[in-house]
Amino acid sequence: MQALPQFEFPFELPRGYVDAYGVVHREGVMRLATAMDEITPLRDPRVRANEAYLVVVLLSQVITRLGSLPRVTPEMVESFFAADLAYLQDLYQQLNDPQAGFLTVVCPNCGHEFDEEIPLPGGS
């Protein structure tokens, strides 16, 4: 039996997003990006004024869960620590690069690093 393709991938931020109440949110889920996810930010006036803002809007669209938060907004992504933003940019690139087939992951219990095959849509 062929495994179903995986479209969402769990992650753990190195530092974590600190919300308005001081709660740190580290565990989240990122989904694969669609063509529209990459087109939509180009219409955003903040991206037109500063193209570096594109990553902020893009990540807010593809992060489907972060801790107990109901959704992730661009304003929240603006507040991410630099280490978390760099981690998420790297994760996004690894997940959405058609040449990438593996993702280096770290076991949250023991810290062991290993490569995990990313099942791509339509793959076996």
Phi and psi in radians as a Rosetta constraint file:
Dihedral C 1 N 2 CA 2 C 2 CIRCULARHARMONIC -1.390 0.35
Dihedral N 2 CA 2 C 2 N 3 CIRCULARHARMONIC 2.361 0.35
Dihedral C 2 N 3 CA 3 C 3 CIRCULARHARMONIC -1.226 0.35
Dihedral N 3 CA 3 C 3 N 4 CIRCULARHARMONIC 2.518 0.35
Dihedral C 3 N 4 CA 4 C 4 CIRCULARHARMONIC -1.236 0.35
Dihedral N 4 CA 4 C 4 N 5 CIRCULARHARMONIC 2.484 0.35
Dihedral C 4 N 5 CA 5 C 5 CIRCULARHARMONIC -1.139 0.35
Dihedral N 5 CA 5 C 5 N 6 CIRCULARHARMONIC 2.567 0.35
Dihedral C 5 N 6 CA 6 C 6 CIRCULARHARMONIC -1.752 0.35
Dihedral N 6 CA 6 C 6 N 7 CIRCULARHARMONIC 2.296 0.35
Dihedral C 6 N 7 CA 7 C 7 CIRCULARHARMONIC -2.008 0.35
Dihedral N 7 CA 7 C 7 N 8 CIRCULARHARMONIC -0.229 0.35
Dihedral C 7 N 8 CA 8 C 8 CIRCULARHARMONIC -2.165 0.35
Dihedral N 8 CA 8 C 8 N 9 CIRCULARHARMONIC 2.501 0.35
Dihedral C 8 N 9 CA 9 C 9 CIRCULARHARMONIC -2.350 0.35
Dihedral N 9 CA 9 C 9 N 10 CIRCULARHARMONIC 2.193 0.35
Dihedral C 9 N 10 CA 10 C 10 CIRCULARHARMONIC -1.269 0.35
Dihedral N 10 CA 10 C 10 N 11 CIRCULARHARMONIC 2.670 0.35
Dihedral C 10 N 11 CA 11 C 11 CIRCULARHARMONIC -2.569 0.35
Dihedral N 11 CA 11 C 11 N 12 CIRCULARHARMONIC 2.888 0.35
Dihedral C 11 N 12 CA 12 C 12 CIRCULARHARMONIC -2.326 0.35
Dihedral N 12 CA 12 C 12 N 13 CIRCULARHARMONIC 2.106 0.35
Dihedral C 12 N 13 CA 13 C 13 CIRCULARHARMONIC -1.201 0.35
Dihedral N 13 CA 13 C 13 N 14 CIRCULARHARMONIC 2.501 0.35
Dihedral C 13 N 14 CA 14 C 14 CIRCULARHARMONIC -1.080 0.35
Dihedral N 14 CA 14 C 14 N 15 CIRCULARHARMONIC -0.696 0.35
Dihedral C 14 N 15 CA 15 C 15 CIRCULARHARMONIC -1.900 0.35
Dihedral N 15 CA 15 C 15 N 16 CIRCULARHARMONIC -0.865 0.35
Dihedral C 15 N 16 CA 16 C 16 CIRCULARHARMONIC 1.826 0.35
Dihedral N 16 CA 16 C 16 N 17 CIRCULARHARMONIC 2.598 0.35
Dihedral C 16 N 17 CA 17 C 17 CIRCULARHARMONIC -1.494 0.35
Dihedral N 17 CA 17 C 17 N 18 CIRCULARHARMONIC 2.254 0.35
Dihedral C 17 N 18 CA 18 C 18 CIRCULARHARMONIC -1.750 0.35
Dihedral N 18 CA 18 C 18 N 19 CIRCULARHARMONIC 2.033 0.35
Dihedral C 18 N 19 CA 19 C 19 CIRCULARHARMONIC -1.407 0.35
Dihedral N 19 CA 19 C 19 N 20 CIRCULARHARMONIC -3.122 0.35
Dihedral C 19 N 20 CA 20 C 20 CIRCULARHARMONIC -1.085 0.35
Dihedral N 20 CA 20 C 20 N 21 CIRCULARHARMONIC -0.340 0.35
Dihedral C 20 N 21 CA 21 C 21 CIRCULARHARMONIC -1.709 0.35
Dihedral N 21 CA 21 C 21 N 22 CIRCULARHARMONIC 0.045 0.35
Dihedral C 21 N 22 CA 22 C 22 CIRCULARHARMONIC 1.496 0.35
Dihedral N 22 CA 22 C 22 N 23 CIRCULARHARMONIC 0.131 0.35
Dihedral C 22 N 23 CA 23 C 23 CIRCULARHARMONIC -1.413 0.35
Dihedral N 23 CA 23 C 23 N 24 CIRCULARHARMONIC 2.317 0.35
Dihedral C 23 N 24 CA 24 C 24 CIRCULARHARMONIC -1.659 0.35
Dihedral N 24 CA 24 C 24 N 25 CIRCULARHARMONIC 2.213 0.35
Dihedral C 24 N 25 CA 25 C 25 CIRCULARHARMONIC -1.971 0.35
Dihedral N 25 CA 25 C 25 N 26 CIRCULARHARMONIC 2.067 0.35
Dihedral C 25 N 26 CA 26 C 26 CIRCULARHARMONIC -2.039 0.35
Dihedral N 26 CA 26 C 26 N 27 CIRCULARHARMONIC -0.607 0.35
Dihedral C 26 N 27 CA 27 C 27 CIRCULARHARMONIC -1.548 0.35
Dihedral N 27 CA 27 C 27 N 28 CIRCULARHARMONIC 2.341 0.35
Dihedral C 27 N 28 CA 28 C 28 CIRCULARHARMONIC -2.639 0.35
Dihedral N 28 CA 28 C 28 N 29 CIRCULARHARMONIC -3.060 0.35
Dihedral C 28 N 29 CA 29 C 29 CIRCULARHARMONIC -2.394 0.35
Dihedral N 29 CA 29 C 29 N 30 CIRCULARHARMONIC 2.346 0.35
Dihedral C 29 N 30 CA 30 C 30 CIRCULARHARMONIC -2.072 0.35
Dihedral N 30 CA 30 C 30 N 31 CIRCULARHARMONIC 2.365 0.35
Dihedral C 30 N 31 CA 31 C 31 CIRCULARHARMONIC -1.748 0.35
Dihedral N 31 CA 31 C 31 N 32 CIRCULARHARMONIC 2.835 0.35
Dihedral C 31 N 32 CA 32 C 32 CIRCULARHARMONIC -1.108 0.35
Dihedral N 32 CA 32 C 32 N 33 CIRCULARHARMONIC 2.543 0.35
Dihedral C 32 N 33 CA 33 C 33 CIRCULARHARMONIC -1.426 0.35
Dihedral N 33 CA 33 C 33 N 34 CIRCULARHARMONIC 2.601 0.35
Dihedral C 33 N 34 CA 34 C 34 CIRCULARHARMONIC -1.777 0.35
Dihedral N 34 CA 34 C 34 N 35 CIRCULARHARMONIC 2.957 0.35
Dihedral C 34 N 35 CA 35 C 35 CIRCULARHARMONIC -1.040 0.35
Dihedral N 35 CA 35 C 35 N 36 CIRCULARHARMONIC -0.698 0.35
Dihedral C 35 N 36 CA 36 C 36 CIRCULARHARMONIC -1.135 0.35
Dihedral N 36 CA 36 C 36 N 37 CIRCULARHARMONIC -0.581 0.35
Dihedral C 36 N 37 CA 37 C 37 CIRCULARHARMONIC -1.043 0.35
Dihedral N 37 CA 37 C 37 N 38 CIRCULARHARMONIC -0.602 0.35
Dihedral C 37 N 38 CA 38 C 38 CIRCULARHARMONIC -1.495 0.35
Dihedral N 38 CA 38 C 38 N 39 CIRCULARHARMONIC -0.382 0.35
Dihedral C 38 N 39 CA 39 C 39 CIRCULARHARMONIC -1.465 0.35
Dihedral N 39 CA 39 C 39 N 40 CIRCULARHARMONIC -0.748 0.35
Dihedral C 39 N 40 CA 40 C 40 CIRCULARHARMONIC -0.924 0.35
Dihedral N 40 CA 40 C 40 N 41 CIRCULARHARMONIC -0.797 0.35
Dihedral C 40 N 41 CA 41 C 41 CIRCULARHARMONIC -1.055 0.35
Dihedral N 41 CA 41 C 41 N 42 CIRCULARHARMONIC -0.452 0.35
Dihedral C 41 N 42 CA 42 C 42 CIRCULARHARMONIC -1.165 0.35
Dihedral N 42 CA 42 C 42 N 43 CIRCULARHARMONIC -0.335 0.35
Dihedral C 42 N 43 CA 43 C 43 CIRCULARHARMONIC -1.539 0.35
Dihedral N 43 CA 43 C 43 N 44 CIRCULARHARMONIC -0.242 0.35
Dihedral C 43 N 44 CA 44 C 44 CIRCULARHARMONIC -1.262 0.35
Dihedral N 44 CA 44 C 44 N 45 CIRCULARHARMONIC 2.241 0.35
Dihedral C 44 N 45 CA 45 C 45 CIRCULARHARMONIC -1.067 0.35
Dihedral N 45 CA 45 C 45 N 46 CIRCULARHARMONIC -0.502 0.35
Dihedral C 45 N 46 CA 46 C 46 CIRCULARHARMONIC -1.198 0.35
Dihedral N 46 CA 46 C 46 N 47 CIRCULARHARMONIC -0.604 0.35
Dihedral C 46 N 47 CA 47 C 47 CIRCULARHARMONIC -1.284 0.35
Dihedral N 47 CA 47 C 47 N 48 CIRCULARHARMONIC -0.675 0.35
Dihedral C 47 N 48 CA 48 C 48 CIRCULARHARMONIC -1.107 0.35
Dihedral N 48 CA 48 C 48 N 49 CIRCULARHARMONIC -0.596 0.35
Dihedral C 48 N 49 CA 49 C 49 CIRCULARHARMONIC -1.364 0.35
Dihedral N 49 CA 49 C 49 N 50 CIRCULARHARMONIC -0.514 0.35
Dihedral C 49 N 50 CA 50 C 50 CIRCULARHARMONIC -2.655 0.35
Dihedral N 50 CA 50 C 50 N 51 CIRCULARHARMONIC 1.782 0.35
Dihedral C 50 N 51 CA 51 C 51 CIRCULARHARMONIC -1.113 0.35
Dihedral N 51 CA 51 C 51 N 52 CIRCULARHARMONIC -0.318 0.35
Dihedral C 51 N 52 CA 52 C 52 CIRCULARHARMONIC -1.152 0.35
Dihedral N 52 CA 52 C 52 N 53 CIRCULARHARMONIC -0.339 0.35
Dihedral C 52 N 53 CA 53 C 53 CIRCULARHARMONIC -1.279 0.35
Dihedral N 53 CA 53 C 53 N 54 CIRCULARHARMONIC -0.225 0.35
Dihedral C 53 N 54 CA 54 C 54 CIRCULARHARMONIC -0.942 0.35
Dihedral N 54 CA 54 C 54 N 55 CIRCULARHARMONIC -0.761 0.35
Dihedral C 54 N 55 CA 55 C 55 CIRCULARHARMONIC -1.101 0.35
Dihedral N 55 CA 55 C 55 N 56 CIRCULARHARMONIC -0.581 0.35
Dihedral C 55 N 56 CA 56 C 56 CIRCULARHARMONIC -1.121 0.35
Dihedral N 56 CA 56 C 56 N 57 CIRCULARHARMONIC -0.854 0.35
Dihedral C 56 N 57 CA 57 C 57 CIRCULARHARMONIC -1.174 0.35
Dihedral N 57 CA 57 C 57 N 58 CIRCULARHARMONIC -0.756 0.35
Dihedral C 57 N 58 CA 58 C 58 CIRCULARHARMONIC -1.059 0.35
Dihedral N 58 CA 58 C 58 N 59 CIRCULARHARMONIC -0.839 0.35
Dihedral C 58 N 59 CA 59 C 59 CIRCULARHARMONIC -1.122 0.35
Dihedral N 59 CA 59 C 59 N 60 CIRCULARHARMONIC -0.626 0.35
Dihedral C 59 N 60 CA 60 C 60 CIRCULARHARMONIC -1.130 0.35
Dihedral N 60 CA 60 C 60 N 61 CIRCULARHARMONIC -0.414 0.35
Dihedral C 60 N 61 CA 61 C 61 CIRCULARHARMONIC -1.445 0.35
Dihedral N 61 CA 61 C 61 N 62 CIRCULARHARMONIC -0.600 0.35
Dihedral C 61 N 62 CA 62 C 62 CIRCULARHARMONIC -1.717 0.35
Dihedral N 62 CA 62 C 62 N 63 CIRCULARHARMONIC -0.208 0.35
Dihedral C 62 N 63 CA 63 C 63 CIRCULARHARMONIC -1.460 0.35
Dihedral N 63 CA 63 C 63 N 64 CIRCULARHARMONIC 1.930 0.35
Dihedral C 63 N 64 CA 64 C 64 CIRCULARHARMONIC -1.585 0.35
Dihedral N 64 CA 64 C 64 N 65 CIRCULARHARMONIC -0.293 0.35
Dihedral C 64 N 65 CA 65 C 65 CIRCULARHARMONIC -2.709 0.35
Dihedral N 65 CA 65 C 65 N 66 CIRCULARHARMONIC 2.460 0.35
Dihedral C 65 N 66 CA 66 C 66 CIRCULARHARMONIC -2.515 0.35
Dihedral N 66 CA 66 C 66 N 67 CIRCULARHARMONIC 1.872 0.35
Dihedral C 66 N 67 CA 67 C 67 CIRCULARHARMONIC 0.992 0.35
Dihedral N 67 CA 67 C 67 N 68 CIRCULARHARMONIC -2.334 0.35
Dihedral C 67 N 68 CA 68 C 68 CIRCULARHARMONIC -1.703 0.35
Dihedral N 68 CA 68 C 68 N 69 CIRCULARHARMONIC 0.189 0.35
Dihedral C 68 N 69 CA 69 C 69 CIRCULARHARMONIC -1.276 0.35
Dihedral N 69 CA 69 C 69 N 70 CIRCULARHARMONIC 2.463 0.35
Dihedral C 69 N 70 CA 70 C 70 CIRCULARHARMONIC -1.232 0.35
Dihedral N 70 CA 70 C 70 N 71 CIRCULARHARMONIC -0.462 0.35
Dihedral C 70 N 71 CA 71 C 71 CIRCULARHARMONIC -2.874 0.35
Dihedral N 71 CA 71 C 71 N 72 CIRCULARHARMONIC 2.906 0.35
Dihedral C 71 N 72 CA 72 C 72 CIRCULARHARMONIC -1.965 0.35
Dihedral N 72 CA 72 C 72 N 73 CIRCULARHARMONIC 2.247 0.35
Dihedral C 72 N 73 CA 73 C 73 CIRCULARHARMONIC -1.937 0.35
Dihedral N 73 CA 73 C 73 N 74 CIRCULARHARMONIC 2.822 0.35
Dihedral C 73 N 74 CA 74 C 74 CIRCULARHARMONIC -0.996 0.35
Dihedral N 74 CA 74 C 74 N 75 CIRCULARHARMONIC -0.628 0.35
Dihedral C 74 N 75 CA 75 C 75 CIRCULARHARMONIC -1.114 0.35
Dihedral N 75 CA 75 C 75 N 76 CIRCULARHARMONIC -0.595 0.35
Dihedral C 75 N 76 CA 76 C 76 CIRCULARHARMONIC -1.216 0.35
Dihedral N 76 CA 76 C 76 N 77 CIRCULARHARMONIC -0.775 0.35
Dihedral C 76 N 77 CA 77 C 77 CIRCULARHARMONIC -1.058 0.35
Dihedral N 77 CA 77 C 77 N 78 CIRCULARHARMONIC -0.607 0.35
Dihedral C 77 N 78 CA 78 C 78 CIRCULARHARMONIC -1.009 0.35
Dihedral N 78 CA 78 C 78 N 79 CIRCULARHARMONIC -0.515 0.35
Dihedral C 78 N 79 CA 79 C 79 CIRCULARHARMONIC -1.606 0.35
Dihedral N 79 CA 79 C 79 N 80 CIRCULARHARMONIC -0.023 0.35
Dihedral C 79 N 80 CA 80 C 80 CIRCULARHARMONIC -1.124 0.35
Dihedral N 80 CA 80 C 80 N 81 CIRCULARHARMONIC 2.548 0.35
Dihedral C 80 N 81 CA 81 C 81 CIRCULARHARMONIC -1.146 0.35
Dihedral N 81 CA 81 C 81 N 82 CIRCULARHARMONIC 2.663 0.35
Dihedral C 81 N 82 CA 82 C 82 CIRCULARHARMONIC -0.998 0.35
Dihedral N 82 CA 82 C 82 N 83 CIRCULARHARMONIC -0.683 0.35
Dihedral C 82 N 83 CA 83 C 83 CIRCULARHARMONIC -1.100 0.35
Dihedral N 83 CA 83 C 83 N 84 CIRCULARHARMONIC -0.672 0.35
Dihedral C 83 N 84 CA 84 C 84 CIRCULARHARMONIC -1.228 0.35
Dihedral N 84 CA 84 C 84 N 85 CIRCULARHARMONIC -0.709 0.35
Dihedral C 84 N 85 CA 85 C 85 CIRCULARHARMONIC -1.094 0.35
Dihedral N 85 CA 85 C 85 N 86 CIRCULARHARMONIC -0.771 0.35
Dihedral C 85 N 86 CA 86 C 86 CIRCULARHARMONIC -1.094 0.35
Dihedral N 86 CA 86 C 86 N 87 CIRCULARHARMONIC -0.731 0.35
Dihedral C 86 N 87 CA 87 C 87 CIRCULARHARMONIC -1.056 0.35
Dihedral N 87 CA 87 C 87 N 88 CIRCULARHARMONIC -0.807 0.35
Dihedral C 87 N 88 CA 88 C 88 CIRCULARHARMONIC -1.189 0.35
Dihedral N 88 CA 88 C 88 N 89 CIRCULARHARMONIC -0.645 0.35
Dihedral C 88 N 89 CA 89 C 89 CIRCULARHARMONIC -1.100 0.35
Dihedral N 89 CA 89 C 89 N 90 CIRCULARHARMONIC -0.738 0.35
Dihedral C 89 N 90 CA 90 C 90 CIRCULARHARMONIC -1.143 0.35
Dihedral N 90 CA 90 C 90 N 91 CIRCULARHARMONIC -0.762 0.35
Dihedral C 90 N 91 CA 91 C 91 CIRCULARHARMONIC -1.060 0.35
Dihedral N 91 CA 91 C 91 N 92 CIRCULARHARMONIC -0.808 0.35
Dihedral C 91 N 92 CA 92 C 92 CIRCULARHARMONIC -0.983 0.35
Dihedral N 92 CA 92 C 92 N 93 CIRCULARHARMONIC -0.816 0.35
Dihedral C 92 N 93 CA 93 C 93 CIRCULARHARMONIC -1.098 0.35
Dihedral N 93 CA 93 C 93 N 94 CIRCULARHARMONIC -0.769 0.35
Dihedral C 93 N 94 CA 94 C 94 CIRCULARHARMONIC -1.124 0.35
Dihedral N 94 CA 94 C 94 N 95 CIRCULARHARMONIC -0.722 0.35
Dihedral C 94 N 95 CA 95 C 95 CIRCULARHARMONIC -1.228 0.35
Dihedral N 95 CA 95 C 95 N 96 CIRCULARHARMONIC -0.599 0.35
Dihedral C 95 N 96 CA 96 C 96 CIRCULARHARMONIC -1.828 0.35
Dihedral N 96 CA 96 C 96 N 97 CIRCULARHARMONIC -0.042 0.35
Dihedral C 96 N 97 CA 97 C 97 CIRCULARHARMONIC -1.356 0.35
Dihedral N 97 CA 97 C 97 N 98 CIRCULARHARMONIC 2.071 0.35
Dihedral C 97 N 98 CA 98 C 98 CIRCULARHARMONIC -1.098 0.35
Dihedral N 98 CA 98 C 98 N 99 CIRCULARHARMONIC -0.331 0.35
Dihedral C 98 N 99 CA 99 C 99 CIRCULARHARMONIC -1.496 0.35
Dihedral N 99 CA 99 C 99 N 100 CIRCULARHARMONIC -0.319 0.35
Dihedral C 99 N 100 CA 100 C 100 CIRCULARHARMONIC -1.393 0.35
Dihedral N 100 CA 100 C 100 N 101 CIRCULARHARMONIC 2.359 0.35
Dihedral C 100 N 101 CA 101 C 101 CIRCULARHARMONIC -2.211 0.35
Dihedral N 101 CA 101 C 101 N 102 CIRCULARHARMONIC -0.155 0.35
Dihedral C 101 N 102 CA 102 C 102 CIRCULARHARMONIC -2.355 0.35
Dihedral N 102 CA 102 C 102 N 103 CIRCULARHARMONIC 2.656 0.35
Dihedral C 102 N 103 CA 103 C 103 CIRCULARHARMONIC -2.274 0.35
Dihedral N 103 CA 103 C 103 N 104 CIRCULARHARMONIC 2.274 0.35
Dihedral C 103 N 104 CA 104 C 104 CIRCULARHARMONIC -1.385 0.35
Dihedral N 104 CA 104 C 104 N 105 CIRCULARHARMONIC 2.147 0.35
Dihedral C 104 N 105 CA 105 C 105 CIRCULARHARMONIC -2.130 0.35
Dihedral N 105 CA 105 C 105 N 106 CIRCULARHARMONIC 2.759 0.35
Dihedral C 105 N 106 CA 106 C 106 CIRCULARHARMONIC -2.114 0.35
Dihedral N 106 CA 106 C 106 N 107 CIRCULARHARMONIC 2.260 0.35
Dihedral C 106 N 107 CA 107 C 107 CIRCULARHARMONIC -1.172 0.35
Dihedral N 107 CA 107 C 107 N 108 CIRCULARHARMONIC 2.153 0.35
Dihedral C 107 N 108 CA 108 C 108 CIRCULARHARMONIC -1.199 0.35
Dihedral N 108 CA 108 C 108 N 109 CIRCULARHARMONIC -0.296 0.35
Dihedral C 108 N 109 CA 109 C 109 CIRCULARHARMONIC -1.527 0.35
Dihedral N 109 CA 109 C 109 N 110 CIRCULARHARMONIC -0.809 0.35
Dihedral C 109 N 110 CA 110 C 110 CIRCULARHARMONIC -1.960 0.35
Dihedral N 110 CA 110 C 110 N 111 CIRCULARHARMONIC -0.208 0.35
Dihedral C 110 N 111 CA 111 C 111 CIRCULARHARMONIC 1.452 0.35
Dihedral N 111 CA 111 C 111 N 112 CIRCULARHARMONIC 0.037 0.35
Dihedral C 111 N 112 CA 112 C 112 CIRCULARHARMONIC -1.173 0.35
Dihedral N 112 CA 112 C 112 N 113 CIRCULARHARMONIC 2.317 0.35
Dihedral C 112 N 113 CA 113 C 113 CIRCULARHARMONIC -1.681 0.35
Dihedral N 113 CA 113 C 113 N 114 CIRCULARHARMONIC 2.452 0.35
Dihedral C 113 N 114 CA 114 C 114 CIRCULARHARMONIC -2.683 0.35
Dihedral N 114 CA 114 C 114 N 115 CIRCULARHARMONIC 2.794 0.35
Dihedral C 114 N 115 CA 115 C 115 CIRCULARHARMONIC -1.597 0.35
Dihedral N 115 CA 115 C 115 N 116 CIRCULARHARMONIC 2.275 0.35
Dihedral C 115 N 116 CA 116 C 116 CIRCULARHARMONIC -2.011 0.35
Dihedral N 116 CA 116 C 116 N 117 CIRCULARHARMONIC 2.241 0.35
Dihedral C 116 N 117 CA 117 C 117 CIRCULARHARMONIC -1.183 0.35
Dihedral N 117 CA 117 C 117 N 118 CIRCULARHARMONIC 2.337 0.35
Dihedral C 117 N 118 CA 118 C 118 CIRCULARHARMONIC -1.636 0.35
Dihedral N 118 CA 118 C 118 N 119 CIRCULARHARMONIC 2.005 0.35
Dihedral C 118 N 119 CA 119 C 119 CIRCULARHARMONIC -1.276 0.35
Dihedral N 119 CA 119 C 119 N 120 CIRCULARHARMONIC 2.002 0.35
Dihedral C 119 N 120 CA 120 C 120 CIRCULARHARMONIC -1.517 0.35
Dihedral N 120 CA 120 C 120 N 121 CIRCULARHARMONIC 2.644 0.35
Dihedral C 120 N 121 CA 121 C 121 CIRCULARHARMONIC -0.958 0.35
Dihedral N 121 CA 121 C 121 N 122 CIRCULARHARMONIC 2.325 0.35
Dihedral C 121 N 122 CA 122 C 122 CIRCULARHARMONIC 1.424 0.35
Dihedral N 122 CA 122 C 122 N 123 CIRCULARHARMONIC -0.102 0.35
Dihedral C 122 N 123 CA 123 C 123 CIRCULARHARMONIC -1.425 0.35
Dihedral N 123 CA 123 C 123 N 124 CIRCULARHARMONIC 2.984 0.35
